[in-house]
């Protein structure tokens, strides 16, 4: 019996591959949430402790860590990074490619 599974190379944006809207915003939120998750894990904070620092409930921290990001604005996610003592640099420059690009990175101290 042959296995007829076909694989397709991803685009690099899972939200695009799933056919969802607001691709760039969803990807940016996911990257920021991943950064927040990493910081919380590095500090060995419980969800309750992280919630106290970020001034949100434990349920919101759980949603954040589980990728349920629709209720979080970009501004709010940035405020969480600031509450966790992170500097945020936003660089805006003319695009070099056909399509504008959003790049986010997290530099460990």
C-alpha positions as CSV (number, residue, x, y, z in Angstrom):
1,X,0.0,0.0,0.0
2,X,1.5,3.4,-1.1
3,X,1.4,6.5,1.1
4,X,-0.1,9.3,-1.0
5,X,0.8,12.2,1.3
6,X,1.9,15.3,-0.7
7,X,4.1,17.9,1.0
8,X,4.1,21.5,0.0
9,X,6.8,24.0,1.1
10,X,5.5,26.7,3.4
11,X,5.7,30.4,2.5
12,X,7.3,31.3,5.9
13,X,4.1,32.7,7.2
14,X,1.8,30.0,8.6
15,X,-1.1,32.4,8.5
16,X,-0.8,32.9,4.8
17,X,-0.5,29.1,4.3
18,X,-3.8,28.7,6.2
19,X,-5.5,31.4,4.1
20,X,-6.2,33.7,7.0
21,X,-6.5,37.5,6.7
22,X,-4.3,40.2,8.3
23,X,-1.2,38.1,7.7
24,X,1.5,40.5,8.7
25,X,-0.3,41.6,11.9
26,X,-0.9,38.0,12.9
27,X,2.7,37.0,12.3
28,X,4.0,40.0,14.2
29,X,1.7,39.3,17.1
30,X,2.9,35.7,17.1
31,X,6.5,36.7,17.1
32,X,5.9,39.2,20.0
33,X,4.0,36.5,22.0
34,X,6.9,34.2,21.5
35,X,9.3,36.8,22.8
36,X,7.0,37.3,25.8
37,X,6.8,33.6,26.4
38,X,10.6,33.3,26.3
39,X,11.1,36.1,28.8
40,X,8.5,34.6,31.2
41,X,10.1,31.2,30.9
42,X,13.7,32.6,31.4
43,X,12.5,34.3,34.6
44,X,10.7,31.2,35.7
45,X,7.5,33.2,36.4
46,X,4.2,31.5,37.0
47,X,1.3,32.7,35.0
48,X,0.0,34.4,38.1
49,X,3.3,36.2,38.7
50,X,3.5,37.2,35.0
51,X,-0.1,38.5,35.2
52,X,0.7,40.6,38.2
53,X,3.7,42.2,36.4
54,X,1.7,42.8,33.2
55,X,-1.5,43.8,35.2
56,X,-3.7,41.1,33.5
57,X,-5.3,38.0,34.8
58,X,-3.8,34.5,34.8
59,X,-6.3,33.6,32.1
60,X,-4.9,36.4,29.8
61,X,-1.4,35.0,30.3
62,X,-2.6,31.5,29.5
63,X,-4.3,32.9,26.3
64,X,-1.0,34.7,25.4
65,X,1.1,31.6,25.9
66,X,-1.3,29.5,23.9
67,X,-1.3,31.8,20.9
68,X,-4.9,33.1,21.4
69,X,-3.9,36.6,20.4
70,X,-7.1,38.1,18.8
71,X,-7.9,40.0,22.0
72,X,-4.4,41.6,22.2
73,X,-3.5,44.7,20.2
74,X,0.0,45.3,19.0
75,X,0.2,48.3,21.4
76,X,-0.8,46.1,24.3
77,X,1.8,43.5,23.4
78,X,4.4,46.2,23.2
79,X,3.3,47.5,26.7
80,X,3.9,43.9,28.0
81,X,7.4,44.0,26.7
82,X,8.1,47.3,28.4
83,X,6.6,46.0,31.7
84,X,9.1,43.1,31.4
85,X,12.0,45.7,31.1
86,X,12.5,45.3,27.4
87,X,13.6,48.2,25.1
88,X,11.7,48.4,21.8
89,X,13.3,49.9,18.7
90,X,11.1,50.5,15.7
91,X,13.0,51.3,12.5
92,X,11.1,52.6,9.4
93,X,12.9,52.9,6.1
94,X,11.9,52.7,2.4
95,X,11.3,49.2,1.3
96,X,14.0,47.5,-0.7
97,X,11.8,44.8,-2.2
98,X,8.6,44.8,-4.1
99,X,6.6,44.2,-1.0
100,X,7.0,45.9,2.4
101,X,8.3,43.6,5.1
102,X,7.9,43.4,8.9
103,X,10.9,42.1,10.8
104,X,10.9,41.5,14.5
105,X,13.8,40.0,16.5
106,X,14.5,39.4,20.2
107,X,18.0,40.0,21.5
108,X,18.8,38.1,24.7
109,X,20.8,40.1,27.1
